[in-house]
Amino acid sequence: MRIAIIFEMQYLKKLPTILQFILITALMFGTTSCTDQTPTVLTSSFDQERAFDDLVYQVNLGPRVVGSEAHQQFRHWIIKSLTDIGWDVQEQALDYAGQEVFNIIAKREPNNEFPWIILGAHYDSRVVSDHDPNFDFRATPVPGANDGASGVAVLLELARILPEDLNANIWFVLFDAEDNGSLPGSDWILGSRAFVDSLEEYPDAVVIVDMVGDKDLNVYIEKNSDIELAKEIWEKAESLGYAEEFINLPNHRLIDDHLPFMQAGIPAVDIIDFDYPYWHTTADTTDNVSPQSLKVVGEIILAWLLDKYGLNQ
C-alpha cells in the first residue's frame, strides 16, 4: 500500500529542520510497501477493450450451440484470428460418447527443455436456458456472453501479447461441447474429456478460464482444482492488488474442463466466478459482463506465467 502525504508549505516551515528534511525526503522518494512482495512488471498490456470486442463478436454470431451455423462460424473465426497473430492452429475433430467434437489447439514451435502449459476455455453455448426465471424462455439457447465468450476473449488477447521468448511451451486449447450436461443424449465437458483421452504425453499444468466476465467479479478457489497451482495464482492476484476479485478461499465443487486433467493426474485449476446471477439464462448477454473483469483475469494469468517461467535471456 503506497501512502500519499500532502503538506502545505506554510505548515511545513513551522516544523523543526530535521522533520522538514524527513518529510521532503519521503515526498521525493515515496513510501515503501508494508509487504516485501515485488510487483510484477508486465512486458505487454492486456487490452480490455479489444478483448471485449472479441466477446461481443462471438455473441453477435448467435449462440454457439453444437452443430449450429454460429458454432461453425466461430471455429472459422478463431482459427483465422490465432493464425493471423502467428500461432500454429489445428482443429481437432474427435468422437466422444457418440458426439463429434471440434477442439481448437494453438501452439508455437516447442522447446523440449521447457515445461508444457495449457490455457483452456470452452467456446460452445448451452442449447437451453433452463435456469431462466421466465419459463417461456427456457427452451431458448443461452447467448453465452459470460459462459463461453468471456474465457475465449481472455485467451485470445493473451495469445496476442504473450512473449515469444517465454520459458514455457504454451498451448491455447478451446474446448467444444462443454455445456450440454444434464440433457438427453449429451453430457458435460465432452471436448476436454476427448482431448485428455487423446493425449500421448501429459502437460505440466492446465489453467481453465470460464465465466470470468461478471461485472461483480468474485473468483474463489474451486474445490476440484489443484491446491498448489491455485495457491500460486491467487497469491499472484493479491500481489497485483486483485485480492477482492480473487478471493483466497475455497468455494464450489464443479464439473468443468479442468476435471478430466485432474482425473488423469495433471495439475489443473479452474478460474471461474460461479456466482454469476445470469448463468444458463437468456440474460447472459453483453450488457451483464465487464471489460475490466476480463483485464483482471488476463493480467493475473500473464503475471503468473512471467513470474513462474520467466523470459529466455
Secondary structure as a PSIPRED ss2 file (coil, helix, strand):
# PSIPRED VFORMAT (PSIPRED V4.0)

   1 M C   1.000  0.000  0.000
   2 R C   1.000  0.000  0.000
   3 I C   1.000  0.000  0.000
   4 A C   1.000  0.000  0.000
   5 I C   1.000  0.000  0.000
   6 I C   1.000  0.000  0.000
   7 F C   1.000  0.000  0.000
   8 E C   1.000  0.000  0.000
   9 M H   0.000  1.000  0.000
  10 Q H   0.000  1.000  0.000
  11 Y H   0.000  1.000  0.000
  12 L H   0.000  1.000  0.000
  13 K C   1.000  0.000  0.000
  14 K C   1.000  0.000  0.000
  15 L C   1.000  0.000  0.000
  16 P C   1.000  0.000  0.000
  17 T H   0.000  1.000  0.000
  18 I H   0.000  1.000  0.000
  19 L H   0.000  1.000  0.000
  20 Q H   0.000  1.000  0.000
  21 F H   0.000  1.000  0.000
  22 I H   0.000  1.000  0.000
  23 L H   0.000  1.000  0.000
  24 I H   0.000  1.000  0.000
  25 T H   0.000  1.000  0.000
  26 A H   0.000  1.000  0.000
  27 L H   0.000  1.000  0.000
  28 M H   0.000  1.000  0.000
  29 F H   0.000  1.000  0.000
  30 G C   1.000  0.000  0.000
  31 T C   1.000  0.000  0.000
  32 T C   1.000  0.000  0.000
  33 S C   1.000  0.000  0.000
  34 C C   1.000  0.000  0.000
  35 T C   1.000  0.000  0.000
  36 D C   1.000  0.000  0.000
  37 Q C   1.000  0.000  0.000
  38 T C   1.000  0.000  0.000
  39 P C   1.000  0.000  0.000
  40 T C   1.000  0.000  0.000
  41 V C   1.000  0.000  0.000
  42 L C   1.000  0.000  0.000
  43 T C   1.000  0.000  0.000
  44 S C   1.000  0.000  0.000
  45 S C   1.000  0.000  0.000
  46 F C   1.000  0.000  0.000
  47 D C   1.000  0.000  0.000
  48 Q H   0.000  1.000  0.000
  49 E H   0.000  1.000  0.000
  50 R H   0.000  1.000  0.000
  51 A H   0.000  1.000  0.000
  52 F H   0.000  1.000  0.000
  53 D H   0.000  1.000  0.000
  54 D H   0.000  1.000  0.000
  55 L H   0.000  1.000  0.000
  56 V H   0.000  1.000  0.000
  57 Y H   0.000  1.000  0.000
  58 Q H   0.000  1.000  0.000
  59 V H   0.000  1.000  0.000
  60 N H   0.000  1.000  0.000
  61 L H   0.000  1.000  0.000
  62 G C   1.000  0.000  0.000
  63 P C   1.000  0.000  0.000
  64 R C   1.000  0.000  0.000
  65 V C   1.000  0.000  0.000
  66 V C   1.000  0.000  0.000
  67 G C   1.000  0.000  0.000
  68 S C   1.000  0.000  0.000
  69 E H   0.000  1.000  0.000
  70 A H   0.000  1.000  0.000
  71 H H   0.000  1.000  0.000
  72 Q H   0.000  1.000  0.000
  73 Q H   0.000  1.000  0.000
  74 F H   0.000  1.000  0.000
  75 R H   0.000  1.000  0.000
  76 H H   0.000  1.000  0.000
  77 W H   0.000  1.000  0.000
  78 I H   0.000  1.000  0.000
  79 I H   0.000  1.000  0.000
  80 K H   0.000  1.000  0.000
  81 S H   0.000  1.000  0.000
  82 L H   0.000  1.000  0.000
  83 T H   0.000  1.000  0.000
  84 D H   0.000  1.000  0.000
  85 I C   1.000  0.000  0.000
  86 G C   1.000  0.000  0.000
  87 W C   1.000  0.000  0.000
  88 D E   0.000  0.000  1.000
  89 V E   0.000  0.000  1.000
  90 Q E   0.000  0.000  1.000
  91 E E   0.000  0.000  1.000
  92 Q E   0.000  0.000  1.000
  93 A E   0.000  0.000  1.000
  94 L E   0.000  0.000  1.000
  95 D E   0.000  0.000  1.000
  96 Y E   0.000  0.000  1.000
  97 A C   1.000  0.000  0.000
  98 G C   1.000  0.000  0.000
  99 Q E   0.000  0.000  1.000
 100 E E   0.000  0.000  1.000
 101 V E   0.000  0.000  1.000
 102 F E   0.000  0.000  1.000
 103 N E   0.000  0.000  1.000
 104 I E   0.000  0.000  1.000
 105 I E   0.000  0.000  1.000
 106 A E   0.000  0.000  1.000
 107 K E   0.000  0.000  1.000
 108 R C   1.000  0.000  0.000
 109 E C   1.000  0.000  0.000
 110 P C   1.000  0.000  0.000
 111 N C   1.000  0.000  0.000
 112 N C   1.000  0.000  0.000
 113 E C   1.000  0.000  0.000
 114 F C   1.000  0.000  0.000
 115 P C   1.000  0.000  0.000
 116 W E   0.000  0.000  1.000
 117 I E   0.000  0.000  1.000
 118 I E   0.000  0.000  1.000
 119 L E   0.000  0.000  1.000
 120 G E   0.000  0.000  1.000
 121 A E   0.000  0.000  1.000
 122 H E   0.000  0.000  1.000
 123 Y C   1.000  0.000  0.000
 124 D C   1.000  0.000  0.000
 125 S C   1.000  0.000  0.000
 126 R C   1.000  0.000  0.000
 127 V C   1.000  0.000  0.000
 128 V C   1.000  0.000  0.000
 129 S C   1.000  0.000  0.000
 130 D C   1.000  0.000  0.000
 131 H C   1.000  0.000  0.000
 132 D C   1.000  0.000  0.000
 133 P C   1.000  0.000  0.000
 134 N C   1.000  0.000  0.000
 135 F H   0.000  1.000  0.000
 136 D H   0.000  1.000  0.000
 137 F H   0.000  1.000  0.000
 138 R C   1.000  0.000  0.000
 139 A C   1.000  0.000  0.000
 140 T C   1.000  0.000  0.000
 141 P C   1.000  0.000  0.000
 142 V C   1.000  0.000  0.000
 143 P C   1.000  0.000  0.000
 144 G C   1.000  0.000  0.000
 145 A H   0.000  1.000  0.000
 146 N H   0.000  1.000  0.000
 147 D H   0.000  1.000  0.000
 148 G H   0.000  1.000  0.000
 149 A H   0.000  1.000  0.000
 150 S H   0.000  1.000  0.000
 151 G H   0.000  1.000  0.000
 152 V H   0.000  1.000  0.000
 153 A H   0.000  1.000  0.000
 154 V H   0.000  1.000  0.000
 155 L H   0.000  1.000  0.000
 156 L H   0.000  1.000  0.000
 157 E H   0.000  1.000  0.000
 158 L H   0.000  1.000  0.000
 159 A H   0.000  1.000  0.000
 160 R H   0.000  1.000  0.000
 161 I H   0.000  1.000  0.000
 162 L C   1.000  0.000  0.000
 163 P C   1.000  0.000  0.000
 164 E C   1.000  0.000  0.000
 165 D C   1.000  0.000  0.000
 166 L E   0.000  0.000  1.000
 167 N C   1.000  0.000  0.000
 168 A C   1.000  0.000  0.000
 169 N E   0.000  0.000  1.000
 170 I E   0.000  0.000  1.000
 171 W E   0.000  0.000  1.000
 172 F E   0.000  0.000  1.000
 173 V E   0.000  0.000  1.000
 174 L E   0.000  0.000  1.000
 175 F E   0.000  0.000  1.000
 176 D C   1.000  0.000  0.000
 177 A C   1.000  0.000  0.000
 178 E C   1.000  0.000  0.000
 179 D E   0.000  0.000  1.000
 180 N C   1.000  0.000  0.000
 181 G C   1.000  0.000  0.000
 182 S C   1.000  0.000  0.000
 183 L C   1.000  0.000  0.000
 184 P C   1.000  0.000  0.000
 185 G C   1.000  0.000  0.000
 186 S C   1.000  0.000  0.000
 187 D C   1.000  0.000  0.000
 188 W E   0.000  0.000  1.000
 189 I C   1.000  0.000  0.000
 190 L H   0.000  1.000  0.000
 191 G H   0.000  1.000  0.000
 192 S H   0.000  1.000  0.000
 193 R H   0.000  1.000  0.000
 194 A H   0.000  1.000  0.000
 195 F H   0.000  1.000  0.000
 196 V H   0.000  1.000  0.000
 197 D H   0.000  1.000  0.000
 198 S H   0.000  1.000  0.000
 199 L C   1.000  0.000  0.000
 200 E C   1.000  0.000  0.000
 201 E C   1.000  0.000  0.000
 202 Y C   1.000  0.000  0.000
 203 P C   1.000  0.000  0.000
 204 D C   1.000  0.000  0.000
 205 A E   0.000  0.000  1.000
 206 V E   0.000  0.000  1.000
 207 V E   0.000  0.000  1.000
 208 I E   0.000  0.000  1.000
 209 V E   0.000  0.000  1.000
 210 D E   0.000  0.000  1.000
 211 M C   1.000  0.000  0.000
 212 V C   1.000  0.000  0.000
 213 G C   1.000  0.000  0.000
 214 D E   0.000  0.000  1.000
 215 K C   1.000  0.000  0.000
 216 D C   1.000  0.000  0.000
 217 L C   1.000  0.000  0.000
 218 N C   1.000  0.000  0.000
 219 V E   0.000  0.000  1.000
 220 Y E   0.000  0.000  1.000
 221 I E   0.000  0.000  1.000
 222 E C   1.000  0.000  0.000
 223 K C   1.000  0.000  0.000
 224 N C   1.000  0.000  0.000
 225 S C   1.000  0.000  0.000
 226 D C   1.000  0.000  0.000
 227 I H   0.000  1.000  0.000
 228 E H   0.000  1.000  0.000
 229 L H   0.000  1.000  0.000
 230 A H   0.000  1.000  0.000
 231 K H   0.000  1.000  0.000
 232 E H   0.000  1.000  0.000
 233 I H   0.000  1.000  0.000
 234 W H   0.000  1.000  0.000
 235 E H   0.000  1.000  0.000
 236 K H   0.000  1.000  0.000
 237 A H   0.000  1.000  0.000
 238 E H   0.000  1.000  0.000
 239 S H   0.000  1.000  0.000
 240 L C   1.000  0.000  0.000
 241 G C   1.000  0.000  0.000
 242 Y C   1.000  0.000  0.000
 243 A C   1.000  0.000  0.000
 244 E C   1.000  0.000  0.000
 245 E C   1.000  0.000  0.000
 246 F E   0.000  0.000  1.000
 247 I E   0.000  0.000  1.000
 248 N E   0.000  0.000  1.000
 249 L E   0.000  0.000  1.000
 250 P E   0.000  0.000  1.000
 251 N C   1.000  0.000  0.000
 252 H C   1.000  0.000  0.000
 253 R C   1.000  0.000  0.000
 254 L C   1.000  0.000  0.000
 255 I C   1.000  0.000  0.000
 256 D C   1.000  0.000  0.000
 257 D C   1.000  0.000  0.000
 258 H C   1.000  0.000  0.000
 259 L H   0.000  1.000  0.000
 260 P H   0.000  1.000  0.000
 261 F H   0.000  1.000  0.000
 262 M H   0.000  1.000  0.000
 263 Q H   0.000  1.000  0.000
 264 A C   1.000  0.000  0.000
 265 G C   1.000  0.000  0.000
 266 I C   1.000  0.000  0.000
 267 P C   1.000  0.000  0.000
 268 A E   0.000  0.000  1.000
 269 V E   0.000  0.000  1.000
 270 D E   0.000  0.000  1.000
 271 I E   0.000  0.000  1.000
 272 I E   0.000  0.000  1.000
 273 D C   1.000  0.000  0.000
 274 F C   1.000  0.000  0.000
 275 D C   1.000  0.000  0.000
 276 Y C   1.000  0.000  0.000
 277 P C   1.000  0.000  0.000
 278 Y C   1.000  0.000  0.000
 279 W C   1.000  0.000  0.000
 280 H C   1.000  0.000  0.000
 281 T C   1.000  0.000  0.000
 282 T C   1.000  0.000  0.000
 283 A C   1.000  0.000  0.000
 284 D C   1.000  0.000  0.000
 285 T C   1.000  0.000  0.000
 286 T H   0.000  1.000  0.000
 287 D H   0.000  1.000  0.000
 288 N H   0.000  1.000  0.000
 289 V E   0.000  0.000  1.000
 290 S C   1.000  0.000  0.000
 291 P H   0.000  1.000  0.000
 292 Q H   0.000  1.000  0.000
 293 S H   0.000  1.000  0.000
 294 L H   0.000  1.000  0.000
 295 K H   0.000  1.000  0.000
 296 V H   0.000  1.000  0.000
 297 V H   0.000  1.000  0.000
 298 G H   0.000  1.000  0.000
 299 E H   0.000  1.000  0.000
 300 I H   0.000  1.000  0.000
 301 I H   0.000  1.000  0.000
 302 L H   0.000  1.000  0.000
 303 A H   0.000  1.000  0.000
 304 W H   0.000  1.000  0.000
 305 L H   0.000  1.000  0.000
 306 L H   0.000  1.000  0.000
 307 D H   0.000  1.000  0.000
 308 K H   0.000  1.000  0.000
 309 Y H   0.000  1.000  0.000
 310 G C   1.000  0.000  0.000
 311 L E   0.000  0.000  1.000
 312 N C   1.000  0.000  0.000
 313 Q C   1.000  0.000  0.000
